Amino acid sequence: MNISEILTEWYEIHKRNLPWRGIENPYFIWISEIILQQTRVSQGWNYYEKFISRFPDISALANASEDEVLLLWQGLGYYSRARNLHHTAKHILKYFNGIFPNRYETLIKLKGIGEYTAAAILSFAFKKPFPVVDGNVNRVISRFFGVTEPVDLPDVRKKIYILAKNILNEKKPDIHNQAIMEFGALQCVPQNPDCANCPLQSGCVAFSKNCVEKIPAKKPKKEVENRYFHYFFVKQNEKTFIRKRQESDIWRNLYEFPLLETEKNLSETEIFDSQEFKKLFPDFSKFTILNISQIIEHQLTHQKIFTRFYEISLSQNFANSYFFENFKNIDFAEISDFAVPKLIENYLKN
Ligand code: SF4
């Protein structure tokens, strides 16, 4: 038996029953693949079902507001992926009459669809011979063929893609791809893979050279940047103030409270004395501080956000022009209608 046959035989016995398994609708495949790039299967399942029940096809997604799409996505992180989903749905509706393209060259030009997602859509939905190389496949291939260089280097990625293509069963690319992905997820796992009971063991270079735990190798990590946020939860009667974040660094188009960002960690007194604070609260005598939270640490991929939340009440009838011009004035109860970063969602829950 060749590698593909071994993997397929293993797959038929061990595969998990997942809601998107065997689906041939390219729209559903696309949604599931983008969600699974964000999260583990157990959490992704829930999001996938919510997403396709609210947006059962391209036109439902294209015609929704971006706020609604982001709200359903809330908690998954990487919000640019949700914005890209929405943008691409609109594009497909407008330029392809709502019909999913089935050519690699067309798919790869769509926002948010890279080599991996295009291959998944083409092989699962259209049975075209494209190898899918996700993290799981990367691991299986690099271990089996003994690729010791960092797999995140462009040349090494190319090499792994070629190896993946060489072992692809072109007659059944959908089953082959599902099988190797599942094999990486369940058998050839990152820590302590079950090599003793592995059907690929006799040909596996990493196993024979006793370097399984060292593969796949990665480039040294980028340094994490620390950022210091001060969010002001301003209360006036039953209302508060939020705005849509426009900055392109993180959380673009999500909603947030008035924010001051500082270059280092400042004490409350230093914050209240700062020029930025005085600009944000020109007439602070009309405000009362109700509570200041401990510093909350929030980890993103390359950033760590240190945040304090300041709960502040604004005099009942005082119309602070700065706030009314720059922020949306909403009822507390309405906050759940707006997509907010996980950091703010957690704060509100507590
Ligand atoms: S022998 Fe171990 S490292 Fe090699 S493919 Fe099997 S599980 Fe992965």
Residues whose N, C-alpha, C, O or C-beta is under 5 A from the ligand:
A	BS01	SF4	R143 Q187 C188 P193 D194 C195 C198 L200 Q201 C204 A206 F207 V212
